[in-house]
Every structure is written in structure tokens, then in C-alpha cells.
């Protein structure tokens, strides 16, 4: 059967999804790898199953450097070995933005060994475990192991930064991807905060092309992670999910804004993957690609992966009014209150849809369980799906795209 299959793994507070497009051939795209336990407990076995069937990963997208998105990549790359050996599975390309992709002034002078050893001592994070056994020699971060094992890295972008563009990238004859973010402005902002943080951690050491700096920016990113506040859920009154909006406060994280977000297209189907992005930049890019997009002519997607685990700071009503979908996917364990009820409310009250919405949750949380009310489901036309192993989207039915979908 011609279809898209989406497997949403239990990734604790993070993200990890396997997208399989079944057409003339099978195209497998892995988006993020959650925390280390995500790979060890869930993904490892699944990749071995694909490998046993002679399949490969056409693409691994590591959307940004937060540990809840790339933590599982460390043991995976360690287990998989060098590119070409593929102990677990062959990977055709890996998308990840790092130090090597920044455009800034660098010296041609080599780092002296004393300074290099000083950097190494600081960036050896307490990550070694009996299961993963990752050491400084292997590379303390994903970047270090990509270098060590010679993996294809941003090949679709000629080894440069993964960045938004007007033209889709063809994975093969059936699957294409249009990158929405990061934009040039977001990469520039990321460069600024990364370099400032590295200068604080390693004062006096000049930047050059040494591979150690890729490890260093991953280390520095640990100090730039968001400071979450567990918000008390606003009371739901009058038997509805209609929460008083107030003023929308967008996620200010530069790292989240640098997330790789994209549209995946397979035959006549289209899915929106939002990583941890704030809504303003993505909406701006969509409006540039689809000028007719508006609340009167919302852009249809066959599924939407909701941004930042359903945080209320990454989904706004303005965005939801301009897109439409039958399926919304949440990857959230309940940590930090995710998914927030405000996010669910903005989807149900603003995103137009001719049929009932399906809300997919990979964990039962206080928010998702509170949605299990027959009167709400009837009034707001939705259903909840928990621990759904595979989300299937047939790709051989009638095209649902509207007039505003042409670029």
C-alpha cells in the first residue's frame, strides 16, 4: 500500500520520529533521537529491523543541539561505527548545524596542545555509561563522532549550513523536503550566542578550523538551554477548552529558533515538522512560499508535528488560523507541563478542518488525559490517540490540497 508511516517514539522530554514513505521504494527519514535512553530502549531495535530487511536511512535530521533531540545520537553513532561499516544501519545523509557551518573570522594558527587539552578537559561531559562507553577519544559530542566516523554531513547543502530555501530538496523521485528554518538571520543569531558563550568558557583561545570547536559549541549549548517554568494550568471554565488567551509571549530561545523545520512531500501528501521553533519565523516562510495562504484560504497539511512538545510559547492562534490539518502530533512526557492546554486550545479553536481532528500523544499527561471528555470531543470535534505505534496516512486517495497550495 502506498502510504506514509509515522512512528513517534517515547523520547522522555524530547523528540524522535521515524517517517517511512512507502511507494515504488521505501524512504526512511529519522527526525531527532531524543535522549540516550530513547535510542537504547526504543530506536536501536527498530533500526536493526530495518537493516535486516535491507533498508537504510535516507536521511537523519538532528533539528538542533538540545540534548533532548540529539542525546540518542551519541550512542547510535558509537554503535553504528564508521560510515560504510554500518553495524546498525546505513545512513545516506545527516543534517545538523554546528560550528563548522558558521561564517566568521578564524585564524590559520593551530591551537597549541596545552590549550587543546584544556578544552578537552572541560568538554568531557559526564555522559559515559556502561551501555554507551563514550569517551573523549570517540568524541564527546555528536559532532566529534561525525568527524571520527566520516559520516556524510549536510551533503544536500554541499557541506554548508542547512538553511531555508525556496526550492525543495529531492531525497528521491517520490520524496522532497522544503526547509523553512533556520533562515540566514537565525543562523547569524545562533553564531553570536555560541561564540560569546565559547569565549566565556575558553577565554584567550583564538578560533580556527580545529574540529574541537564543534565539540565546544555543543558543550556551550548546555549553558544556553531554556529556563522552564512549570506554569499552573489556567482553569477551564464553563465546560470548554476556551482559555482566555491574553497576550501571546513567544519563545525567545535562539537555539530553538535555529531548529531545522521543514515540509515533507510524498506524492500528493504533505507534512509539517516544526521541531522546537517559535511560530513567527515559520509563518513568515510559509507565507513567502504560499502567497495565497490566509485565514480565508488556510494551507492544508496531512499532519503537523506540533512545535516544542506543545509549549504554549511555540504555538499561537495567528499561525493556527492559517494552516489546516486532520492530524496533530505531540511528543511530550508531561515535563514542564508539556503539552500545555493553551496550545491544544489554540489548535482546536483556530485551525479550520472539515473533519474531526485527531490528536496523537506519545505519553499520557495531565493535559492529554483531561481532554478525554465526550462533551468536549463532540463540541470541538476531536479524538485523542495514545501510544499509537504507527500513524498511517494513505497516499493514494483524492488530493485535498487547495488553490493556495501552488507556489
C-alpha positions as CSV (number, residue, x, y, z in Angstrom):
1,X,0.0,0.0,0.0
2,X,1.3,3.5,-0.9
3,X,1.4,5.4,2.4
4,X,3.3,7.4,4.9
5,X,4.0,5.8,8.3
6,X,5.0,7.9,11.3
7,X,6.4,6.2,14.4
8,X,6.6,8.5,17.4
9,X,8.9,7.0,19.9
10,X,8.8,7.6,23.7
11,X,11.5,10.2,23.9
12,X,11.0,11.3,27.5
13,X,11.0,15.1,27.3
14,X,12.4,15.1,23.7
15,X,11.6,14.2,20.1
16,X,12.2,11.1,18.0
17,X,10.2,10.1,15.0
18,X,10.7,7.7,12.1
19,X,9.0,8.6,8.8
20,X,8.7,5.9,6.2
21,X,7.3,6.7,2.8
22,X,6.2,3.5,1.1
23,X,6.0,3.9,-2.7
24,X,7.9,2.4,-5.5
25,X,10.7,2.2,-2.9
26,X,10.7,2.8,0.8
27,X,12.2,6.1,2.0
28,X,13.2,6.2,5.7
29,X,13.8,9.5,7.5
30,X,14.7,9.7,11.2
31,X,14.0,13.0,12.9
32,X,15.9,13.5,16.1
33,X,17.0,10.8,18.5
34,X,15.6,12.0,21.9
35,X,17.7,11.3,24.9
36,X,20.2,8.5,25.2
37,X,17.6,6.1,26.6
38,X,15.4,6.7,23.6
39,X,17.9,5.1,21.4
40,X,18.8,2.3,23.8
41,X,15.3,1.4,24.7
42,X,13.3,2.0,21.5
43,X,15.1,3.1,18.4
44,X,18.1,0.6,18.4
45,X,15.8,-2.4,17.8
46,X,13.8,-0.7,15.2
47,X,16.8,0.3,13.2
48,X,18.1,-3.3,13.3
49,X,14.8,-4.4,11.9
50,X,15.1,-2.0,9.0
51,X,18.6,-3.1,8.4
52,X,17.6,-6.8,8.4
53,X,15.1,-6.0,5.6
54,X,17.8,-4.4,3.5
55,X,16.6,-0.9,4.2
56,X,18.6,2.2,5.1
57,X,18.1,5.7,6.5
58,X,17.9,8.1,3.6
59,X,18.2,11.0,6.0
60,X,18.8,11.6,9.7
61,X,17.7,15.1,10.7
62,X,19.1,16.4,14.0
63,X,17.0,19.5,14.2
64,X,19.1,21.4,16.8
65,X,21.6,20.8,19.5
66,X,19.4,20.4,22.6
67,X,20.2,17.2,24.4
68,X,16.6,16.0,24.3
69,X,16.8,15.9,20.5
70,X,20.4,14.7,19.9
71,X,21.2,12.8,23.1
72,X,20.3,9.4,21.5
73,X,22.6,10.2,18.5
74,X,25.7,9.7,20.7
75,X,25.2,6.0,21.4
76,X,23.8,5.4,17.9
77,X,26.8,6.8,16.1
78,X,29.1,4.9,18.6
79,X,27.2,1.6,17.9
80,X,26.9,2.1,14.2
81,X,30.7,2.6,13.7
82,X,32.3,4.2,10.7
83,X,30.4,5.3,7.7
84,X,30.4,2.3,5.3
85,X,30.6,-0.2,8.2
86,X,27.0,0.4,9.3
87,X,26.8,-2.0,12.2
88,X,23.2,-0.9,12.7
89,X,22.0,0.8,9.5
90,X,23.5,2.7,6.6
91,X,22.8,6.5,6.7
92,X,22.9,8.4,3.4
93,X,23.0,11.9,4.9
94,X,22.9,13.7,8.3
95,X,21.5,17.2,8.7
96,X,22.9,19.1,11.7
97,X,24.2,22.6,12.0
98,X,27.4,23.1,14.1
99,X,30.5,25.3,14.4
100,X,31.9,24.2,11.1
101,X,28.9,25.8,9.3
102,X,29.4,29.2,10.9
103,X,30.7,32.1,8.7
104,X,33.1,34.0,11.0
105,X,36.7,35.1,11.1
106,X,39.1,32.3,12.0
107,X,42.9,32.3,12.4
108,X,45.1,29.8,10.4
109,X,47.2,29.2,13.5
110,X,46.8,25.8,15.2
111,X,45.7,25.6,18.8
112,X,48.7,24.7,21.0
113,X,48.4,21.4,22.7
114,X,48.1,22.9,26.2
115,X,45.0,24.9,25.2
116,X,43.6,22.0,23.3
117,X,43.9,19.7,26.3
118,X,42.3,22.4,28.4
119,X,39.3,22.5,26.1
120,X,39.1,18.7,26.0
121,X,39.1,18.5,29.9
122,X,36.2,20.9,30.1
123,X,34.0,19.4,27.4
124,X,34.2,15.8,28.5
125,X,30.7,15.8,29.9
126,X,29.6,13.2,32.4
127,X,27.9,11.1,29.8
128,X,29.9,7.8,29.8
129,X,27.9,4.9,30.8
130,X,28.3,1.1,30.8
131,X,25.9,0.9,27.9
132,X,27.4,3.6,25.7
133,X,31.0,3.8,26.9
134,X,31.6,7.1,25.1
135,X,35.0,8.7,25.8
136,X,36.9,11.7,24.8
137,X,38.8,9.6,22.2
138,X,35.5,8.9,20.5
139,X,34.4,12.5,20.5
140,X,32.4,13.8,23.4
141,X,29.6,15.0,21.2
142,X,27.7,14.1,18.1
143,X,30.0,16.4,16.1
144,X,33.1,14.6,17.3
145,X,31.7,11.2,16.2
146,X,30.6,12.5,12.9
147,X,34.1,13.6,12.2
148,X,35.7,10.4,13.6
149,X,33.4,8.1,11.6
150,X,33.4,10.2,8.4
151,X,29.6,10.4,8.1
152,X,28.0,12.3,5.3
153,X,27.2,15.7,6.9
154,X,24.8,18.2,5.2
155,X,25.6,16.7,1.8
156,X,22.4,18.1,0.3
157,X,23.7,21.6,1.1
158,X,27.2,20.9,-0.2
159,X,28.6,20.6,3.3
160,X,27.3,24.1,4.3
161,X,24.6,25.0,6.8
162,X,21.2,23.6,6.5
163,X,19.2,26.7,5.7
164,X,15.8,27.8,4.3
165,X,15.3,28.0,0.6
166,X,12.6,28.4,-2.0
167,X,13.4,25.2,-3.8
168,X,12.6,21.7,-2.4
169,X,15.4,19.2,-2.0
170,X,14.7,15.9,-3.7
171,X,15.5,12.9,-1.5
172,X,14.5,10.7,-4.4
173,X,11.9,10.8,-7.2
174,X,9.0,10.5,-4.8
175,X,10.1,12.4,-1.7
176,X,11.1,16.0,-1.4
177,X,11.8,18.4,1.5
178,X,11.5,22.1,1.7
179,X,13.4,23.6,4.6
180,X,11.6,26.5,6.3
181,X,14.1,27.4,9.1
182,X,16.7,28.3,10.1
183,X,17.0,31.4,8.0
184,X,20.2,33.3,7.4
185,X,19.2,35.7,10.3
186,X,18.6,32.8,12.7
187,X,22.0,31.2,11.9
188,X,23.6,34.6,12.4
189,X,21.9,34.9,15.8
190,X,23.0,31.4,16.7
191,X,26.6,32.2,15.8
192,X,26.6,35.2,18.0
193,X,25.4,33.4,21.2
194,X,27.6,30.4,20.5
195,X,30.7,32.4,20.0
196,X,30.0,34.6,23.0
197,X,29.5,31.5,25.2
198,X,32.6,29.8,24.0
199,X,34.7,32.9,24.7
200,X,33.4,32.9,28.2
201,X,34.3,29.2,28.7
202,X,37.7,29.4,26.9
203,X,39.0,32.9,27.2
204,X,42.0,33.9,25.1
205,X,41.9,30.9,22.8
206,X,41.6,32.0,19.1
207,X,39.0,30.4,16.8
208,X,40.4,28.3,13.9
209,X,39.2,25.3,11.9
210,X,40.1,22.7,14.5
211,X,37.4,20.1,14.9
212,X,37.5,20.6,18.7
213,X,35.3,23.7,18.3
214,X,32.4,21.6,17.1
215,X,32.6,19.8,20.4
216,X,32.9,23.1,22.2
217,X,29.7,24.6,20.8
218,X,27.8,21.5,21.9
219,X,29.3,21.9,25.3
220,X,28.4,25.6,25.4
221,X,24.9,24.9,24.4
222,X,24.3,23.1,27.7
223,X,24.6,26.5,29.3
224,X,22.2,28.1,26.9
225,X,19.2,25.8,27.3
226,X,15.9,27.3,28.1
227,X,14.9,28.0,31.7
228,X,11.5,26.5,32.0
229,X,8.8,27.5,34.5
230,X,6.1,25.0,35.1
231,X,3.0,27.1,34.6
232,X,-0.1,26.4,36.6
233,X,-2.8,25.4,34.1
234,X,-5.4,28.1,33.7
235,X,-8.8,27.0,35.0
236,X,-11.1,25.6,32.3
237,X,-14.5,27.1,32.9
238,X,-18.0,26.7,31.6
239,X,-17.2,23.2,30.3
240,X,-15.0,24.2,27.4
241,X,-11.4,24.3,26.3
242,X,-11.7,28.1,25.6
243,X,-8.9,29.5,27.6
244,X,-8.5,33.3,27.9
245,X,-5.5,34.0,25.6
246,X,-4.1,37.2,27.0
247,X,-1.0,38.4,25.2
248,X,1.0,35.7,23.3
249,X,4.6,35.5,24.6
250,X,6.8,33.8,22.0
251,X,9.7,31.5,23.0
252,X,12.9,33.7,23.0
253,X,15.4,30.8,22.7
254,X,17.9,31.4,19.9
255,X,18.7,27.7,19.9
256,X,15.1,26.7,19.4
257,X,14.7,29.4,16.7
258,X,17.6,27.7,14.9
259,X,15.7,24.4,14.7
260,X,15.5,22.7,11.3
261,X,11.8,22.9,10.3
262,X,10.5,21.6,7.0
263,X,7.7,20.4,4.8
264,X,8.0,16.8,3.7
265,X,6.1,15.9,0.5
266,X,5.4,12.4,-0.7
267,X,3.3,12.1,-3.9
268,X,0.1,14.1,-3.0
269,X,0.7,14.2,0.7
270,X,2.4,16.9,2.8
271,X,3.5,17.0,6.4
272,X,4.8,19.9,8.5
273,X,7.6,19.3,11.0
274,X,8.1,22.1,13.5
275,X,10.9,20.9,15.8
276,X,11.1,23.4,18.7
277,X,10.7,26.5,16.5
278,X,8.8,29.7,17.5
279,X,5.8,30.3,15.2
280,X,6.7,33.8,13.8
281,X,9.6,32.7,11.6
282,X,7.9,29.6,10.3
283,X,4.7,31.5,9.4
284,X,6.8,34.1,7.6
285,X,8.5,31.5,5.5
286,X,5.2,29.7,4.7
287,X,3.6,33.0,3.6
288,X,6.6,33.6,1.3
289,X,6.2,30.1,-0.3
290,X,2.4,30.2,-0.5
291,X,1.4,33.9,-1.1
292,X,-2.3,32.9,-1.1
293,X,-2.2,31.4,2.3
294,X,-4.5,33.2,4.7
295,X,-7.2,32.6,7.3
296,X,-9.7,32.6,4.4
297,X,-7.5,30.1,2.5
298,X,-5.6,28.1,5.1
299,X,-2.8,25.8,3.9
300,X,-3.6,22.1,4.3
301,X,-1.2,19.6,5.8
302,X,-1.9,15.9,6.1
303,X,-0.2,16.0,9.5
304,X,1.5,18.6,11.8
305,X,4.1,17.8,14.3
306,X,3.4,20.4,17.0
307,X,6.3,22.6,18.0
308,X,8.4,22.3,21.2
309,X,6.4,19.5,22.8
310,X,3.2,21.5,22.8
311,X,4.6,24.5,24.7
312,X,2.2,27.5,24.8
313,X,5.1,29.7,23.7
314,X,5.6,28.0,20.4
315,X,2.1,27.8,19.0
316,X,0.0,30.9,18.5
317,X,-3.6,31.5,17.3
318,X,-2.4,33.6,14.3
319,X,-0.4,30.6,13.0
320,X,-3.2,28.1,13.6
321,X,-5.7,30.2,11.7
322,X,-3.6,29.9,8.5
323,X,-3.0,26.1,8.5
324,X,-5.4,23.2,8.5
325,X,-4.9,19.5,9.3
326,X,-6.7,16.4,10.4
327,X,-3.7,15.2,12.5
328,X,-1.7,17.0,15.2
329,X,1.2,15.1,16.8
330,X,2.6,15.8,20.3
331,X,5.8,14.5,21.6
332,X,5.7,15.3,25.3
333,X,6.1,13.4,28.5
334,X,4.4,15.9,30.8
335,X,7.7,17.5,31.9
336,X,7.5,21.3,32.2
337,X,3.7,20.9,31.9
338,X,4.0,19.9,28.2
339,X,1.8,19.8,26.3
340,X,0.2,23.0,27.6
341,X,-3.6,23.2,27.4
342,X,-3.2,26.6,25.8
343,X,-1.6,25.0,22.8
344,X,-4.4,22.4,22.4
345,X,-7.0,25.2,22.8
346,X,-5.3,27.3,20.0
347,X,-5.4,24.3,17.7
348,X,-9.0,23.3,18.3
349,X,-10.4,26.8,18.3
350,X,-8.4,28.3,15.4
351,X,-7.2,25.7,12.9
352,X,-10.0,25.0,10.5
353,X,-10.8,21.5,9.4
354,X,-13.7,19.9,7.5
355,X,-13.4,16.7,9.6
356,X,-12.7,15.9,13.3
357,X,-9.1,16.4,14.3
358,X,-7.0,13.5,15.6
359,X,-4.7,14.4,18.4
360,X,-1.8,12.0,18.8
361,X,0.1,11.8,22.2
362,X,3.1,9.5,22.8
363,X,2.5,9.8,26.6
364,X,-0.5,10.2,28.8
365,X,-0.1,13.5,30.6
366,X,-2.4,15.6,32.8
367,X,-3.3,17.7,29.7
368,X,-4.0,14.8,27.4
369,X,-6.0,12.9,30.0
370,X,-8.1,16.0,30.7
371,X,-9.1,16.0,27.1
372,X,-10.9,12.7,27.4
373,X,-14.4,14.2,27.8
374,X,-17.1,13.1,25.5
375,X,-18.8,16.5,25.6
376,X,-15.6,18.3,24.6
377,X,-14.8,15.9,21.9
378,X,-18.3,16.3,20.4
379,X,-18.3,20.1,20.7
380,X,-14.8,20.7,19.5
381,X,-14.7,17.8,17.0
382,X,-11.5,15.9,18.0
383,X,-10.4,12.5,19.2
384,X,-7.4,11.5,21.3
385,X,-4.9,8.7,20.5
386,X,-2.4,7.4,22.9
387,X,0.7,5.3,22.4
388,X,-0.2,4.9,18.7
389,X,2.7,2.8,17.5
390,X,2.3,3.8,13.8
391,X,0.3,6.7,12.3
392,X,-0.7,5.7,8.8
393,X,-1.5,8.2,6.0
394,X,-2.7,6.6,2.8
395,X,-1.1,8.4,-0.2
396,X,-3.3,7.0,-2.9
397,X,-6.6,8.9,-2.2
398,X,-8.0,12.1,-3.6
399,X,-5.8,15.2,-3.4
400,X,-7.0,17.5,-0.7
401,X,-4.8,20.5,-1.4
402,X,-6.5,23.8,-2.2
403,X,-5.9,26.6,-4.7
404,X,-3.5,28.4,-2.4
405,X,-1.1,25.4,-2.3
406,X,0.6,26.3,-5.6
407,X,3.9,28.1,-5.1
